[in-house]
Amino acid sequence: MKLIHFQGLNCYHDCMITLANTFGLNYTAAFSGLWAEGRLRYAPICDVFLSMRLEEALEDCGMKLDAPWITKKERETGWADTPAGDYIIIGMDAFLIPWNPLCELLHGPHYFIVQKGISETHDCFDPTYVLDGQKLTTRDLILNTYALITIKMINKANSFIADKQDPLLNQSQEVLKTHPETLRYLLKQAKVWMQESEKSVLLPAKYVDALLTGRYLYRFFLKERNMTASSAPLFFSRKYYGQWLTVKNGFYKAALSRQSSAAFNESCRLLTCLFEKEIDMARQIISLESKDSNQTLS
């Protein structure tokens, strides 16, 4: 198994993409719609936001992630029903994972891959740390995990094909339609989250982090399609990604100092600027494509 980790992938995505590659799927194509994605799925198990499009695209490729087994009874039953040799994505507290740098130091959610064996000991693969050859027992996997997610191959293999004509144009057109509403939603919801519980005040930063992940993965897709900075300059700009990180860190600062609105307001302002820059770039891409089409026709 080739363990895959690169900038933009968190530990959960690492597992998804590593398995997609193991099954021979064109996982890069699954990144082709992530720039315009604005509504994300909240995963209460690990308290983060995740891309719905990525999972849907991988399912269209032929790889389906089942609903996680969360309770001890579900994990016991599900594990018993899983054939030997199958792969499972495991969610476990990093504090309890022997090879994790945070083991017995800090608590935090972490995902890795297990291949069920025929005995009571099973092979573990951790793409985030590029580690294989690790072992855990059935008891460890039943008692110490918070989620077990099985993977199924379904009869949709190769049915998902990224727009071969111009995937950048396709996303640019969608950005013009959806970005204004995405921004309005996020700014409004961020204010709501900041006024709720101590847990919810972290959600604006986590939402922005997931949006940033989508942009890293979309850049990866563009590079794989041999596109350059001349095609979509923002995606190849360090300053652009630095500004996204500034927004995320600003929301975290606002969450820690709820008495002051300065950090929150500045993050909202910079987030608005980033969306406006992306909309401007989308317009330029569409305009350039229109000119090229007219020249071809003439």
N, C-alpha and C positions, 0 to 999 in steps of 0.2 A: 504494500500500500504506500503510495506517495503522499506524504503529509503536506498539506497546502496551507500556508499562512502568508499573507502579505498585507500591506497597509490598507485599512478599510474593513478588514475582517475581524470581528470579535470571535471569542471562543466558540460560540454557537454557530456562527457562519463558517468558521474554520471546519467544523465537523460536517456541515451540510455540503460544502464545496469539495472537501476531501472525498466524501462518499460519492458525490456526483461524478468526480473524476475516476474513482475506482470502478464505477459502473459504466464508464466509457461515454458519459454524456458531455455535450458541449456546454459546460457551465458558463462560459464567458457570454454566450448569447443571452443567458438569463439576466445579465446586468444591463441589457440594452434599453430597458424602460424605466430605469431608476432615477434619472434626472428629474422627470416631471412628477414623480410620486410625491404626494403631499400628505395623504391620510395614512397613518401608520397604525399598526396593531399593538395595543398595550398587552404585555405579557406579565401578569401579576405574580407568576411563580418566581421570577428573578427581577421584577420591578424595572423593566426596560421597555422601550419601544422597538418593534421589529418591522421590517419591510414585508408587506403582504405580497407585493408583486414578485419578489424573489422566490418565495415558496411556491406561488402559483406558476411561475415560469418553469421552475424545476419539475413541478408536477406535470406540466405540459410536455416537458422533455421525457418524462416517464418515471420520475422518482417522487414518491409520495411519503410525507412524514405523517405518521399517525398521531392522534391526540395523545398527549403525555399521560403516563400512569403516575398518579401523584400519591394516592394513599398506599399504605403498606399492603393492604389486601389486593389492590390493583397491581402493584409491583410483583407480588408473589404469584398471582394468577397469570399475569402477562408474561412473566419470565418463564414460568413452567410451560406455557403454550408456544414459546418461541423456539423454533428448530435450532439445533446446534449448527454453527457456521454462519448464522445470520448476524448482521451488524445492528447495534443499538446505540443511540446517542444517550449519554448518561449526564444528568445534572447532579452535581455533588458539591457540598461545601468545600472550598479549597482547604480549609483547616483540617479536613479529614483525608485528603488525597496525599499519599505518601511521597510522591515525586514532585508535588507542587511546591514552589518556593515559599508559599504562604502556609504550608503545613504546620500546624500547631502554633502559628503566629497570629494570623488574622482570619476572620470569617469573610466569606464572599462567594457568590455563585460561580461555578465553573463547569464547562462542558467538555467531554471527551468521548471517544468511541470505544466500545467494547465489542469484540467478536465472541459470541457465546461458544464455549467449548463443550466437550463431551463429558468432562469431569466437573469438579467443583471449583476449579481455578480457570480464569478466563483472561485472554490477551487484551491489553488495553493500548490504545493509540491516542496520543495527545498532540494534535496538529499545532496548537498554539506554542508549545515548547519543543516541537519537532522531536517528540519522544515516542519510541515504540518499545516493545519488549517488556512492558510493565505488566504486572499481574494483580488481579483482585479476586477474592472468593465470591461465591454466590451470596454468602451471608453479608459481606461488605456491600454488595450491590443492592440487596434488598433493604437492609437496615439503615445504611448511611446516605442513601440518595434522596433527592427531593423530586426527581423526575426521570422516567425511562421513556424514550421515544423510539419506537420501531420504525424501520424503513421498508417500504414496499416498492417493487418495480411493477408498473402497470402498463397496459397496452397503449401507451401514447408515445412511445419512443420515437424521437426524431420528428414529432408533429409540431414542435415549437421551432420556428425559424425566425430569427431577427430580420428586420426589414433590410434586405440586401440592396435595395435601390439607394436608400439614403436614410439610415437610422438616425442620424443627427438632425435631418430635416423633420422627420417624424416627431422627435422629441421636442424640437423647437416649436412646432405648431401646437403641441399639447401644452407646453409651458405658457404660451400666450393665453391659452384658454383657462388654465387652472391655477397658475401662480398667484394672481391677485386674490382669489378666494382662499387659497392655502395660507397666504400671509394674513389675511383678515382673521381666519379661523385661529391661527396660532397666536397672534397678538391678543385676541380676545380670551382664548383659553388660558394663556400664560397668566393673565391677570387673575382669572378665577383660581387657578392652582396656587398662586402666591397668597391668596386669602384663605386657603383651606388649612389642611393639617400640616404638621411638620414634615410628613412624608411627601405630601403633594407638592411642596415648594421646590422639590428637586426635579419635578417633571419637565419644566421648560428646558432645562439644560439637557435632560435625557432625550427629549424630543429632537432638539437641535443636533445632538450627537448622532442620532439615527439618520437625520437628513444628511449630515456630513458623511456618514458611512456610505450612503447611496451615491454621493458625488465621487468619493474615492473609487467605488466600484464601477461607476459609469466611465471615469477616466481610464480605468483598466480596460474596459471594453473598447474605448476609442483607440487606445494604443494597440490593442490586438488587431484592430481593423486598419492599422497603419495610418491613422489620422494624426495630424500634428497641431502645434499651437496656432498655426494659421487658420485652421478650421474652426477651432473653439478655444480661443486664447485663455479664457478663465480657467478651464480645466487643467491647464498646464502652467498655472501661475502659483508660485509659493505664497505670494501675498494673499491671494484669494483664500487658500486653505487656512492661512494664518488668521484671517479675519473671521472665518467660521469658528476657529478655536477660541478667538477672543469673545465671540458671542456666547459660546458654551460656558467658558470660564466666568464671564460676566453674570450669567444666570446663576451659576453656582455661588458666586460671591453674593448676589442678591438674596439667595436662599439662606445664606449664613448670617446675613445682616438685614433682617426683614424690617428693621426700624427705618432704614434709609432706602429711598426709591431711586437714588442716583444710578446705581449699578444696573438696576432693572431697566430704567428708561434708556440708558445708553446702549444696552444690549438690544432692546427693541428698535432703537434708531439704526444701529449697525445692521441688524437683521433685515430691516426694510431696505437699506442700501444694497445689500447683497441680492435680495430678490429683484430689485430694480435693475441691477447690473446684469443679472441672468436674463431678464425680460429684454433688455436692450440687445444682448448678444443673440437671443433667439430671433429678434427682428432682423438683425444684420444677416444671420444665416439664411433666413427665408428670403430676404431681399437679394442676396447674392445668388441664391438658387434660381430665383425668378429671372435675374439678368442672364444667367447662364442658359436657361431654357429658351429665352427669347433669342439669344445669339445663335443657338442651335437651330431654331426654327427658321431664322433669316438666312 
